[in-house]
């Protein structure tokens, strides 16, 4: 088949390479022209490109299954596998990397892939013929194809005129800023609370540090989006003041150990969303048109699931296309799979984020509502029988509902009055005063 793919982000690049290797002719359309000759890559219009990312084992599994040389190239660019000892050998926990080198490894392979045409341009519309997708219009020029894949992301607009898709989601009331640093030569890494990151919960906000490759880290501060005073964290000097004041974060970002390599990067208001392959009445938006990646679902980055959920979708679509089923069957089968495997993760993130935001604003845990998974996991500090399933949830080796059987045990912990301890450090009000004082001195 000839297949048009809208968007050459990680999902589109992965699918383009894999489908070409499965015998299809690929037209991969992307408005971004790629890295500059000096190696820099602005990736305009993709806000999250330079922000913190986590890469779970599912990402490595996808590369090794379809394009192992991309994995090797990724490692060659500096990506660092995370492995822990297990009962039968090393257990893969993920990979430390910035998104830019992950995408670079994919793009380099895509550019040279036989059967894949990487086209720089803007997709104006999806062509329709005989009530099914017939290709795309790129900068006014029709490009015919048998099917079309929309990998354009959450904000993609080109397929919207074809019909409103069934789904849910929106702002989760949480915003963040982050900044990248480079550890000095021979400087030790700072603290970690898990193999992928350091996380600390404070009174009114949260802090994460994601180590990337070769001593590059991202420091992230997350807050309720209604908190106007903490918005000033997007100012470099205010962020520096916060870093000095927050234990743990101060260790990672101490000028004697690390230097900033970017300004503060505003992440803006975060969203959780899920959109089906079908309209509200259960019809496919268009036969032969498939949605994947962020065009189907996004979750807040605090658990680092985005790359994993996107490539899991891509592998499922690849499998369905390989079966040779008719376009309508593929669309409905993909929709059923996403409903079963992807939607629950988004629903769970909505619960987690809503409850977290309420707690930051002073509310207690609501034991009358369904307990979100992060609170079930934290209850394992008191009831260790929860721990094995908590690990499966965090690794995404089991589904989003794998903690449901332990909800009552966690509720029993919270009914005793126990609450997850907060990290030592400034409260939200104290942090706001630090930022205010720093801005006053600067003025």
C-alpha angles and dihedrals in degrees: 000000000000108000128190116207120196110212132023099217118125094290095048093044093049093048093044093054094041095047091048089053089050089060104267129126110238131205104192111188123196129161093210112087095210133241120351119246089261090057098252117130121195095180092199116210093027102096095181095052094097097032128098117293136185123207115206127200090264089070093055091045091054093050095046091049097051111014114012092172089064088057090049091049090049089054089046090057089055107272111155121213116222113218130171127195114260136182092269100029140295117349118211111232100173142283132281110227146125115247091240095067092042091054091042091057091050095045095049089055093044093053091057098037115120111233094024121103112194105204123193109215148089121278106228098182147339112256117233125204127168091353095303140088111282102174140290137284111232116193089333096313119113116230112191123214141158096239137008127218119201108211093151096120136240095310096047111130107179097092097043096091088061093069145300113277125223113254149097143235144091141160114354093202093247129114134181147188128204140183133198123231135185118220113229117250111285093007113141120238119255127243124309128199093192136006093270104041153349114253129184128178117210134180101287103356146038134230128206132182118197115194111214130183127315097005097310114137138180119219113203130190116192126194142160108285090229090063100103097180095056088053085083088074085088086074112091095225093048091049090050090052091051091049091053092050101045115081112230092020088061089056092054096045103035106137090231089061106029143016128210114251098183135034117251107292114215109221094190128204113342126229138203114199143160127193124182129219087247140065123248091273093054099257122132111254086234132342110253093023116111130183122212141168119007088354084074105032145353129185130191110276096238090100095036096230101137101094092042096051091045096052092042087058092046092053091049092051089048090053093049093049089050090057089066094228120159116271094255093053092048091051094050093042091051089048092052091048093050091048089053101038109023108029095062091058091054093046089051093050090052089056093044095049096043092050093044092050091050092050091050088054092052106270122135125234110288105227091180091066128066106284112242118237096247090062092047088053092049090051087065086079086074101025108040093187086081093059102086093053090043089059091050090050093049092047091046089230087128127039127272091263096057091105095053094094088059098049094098092049090053092047089053088056092052093045088066088064095253115142130185107270117246121231120258110262144085119326120232091266092048091048090050090052091050091052092045092051092048092051091048092052091047091053 
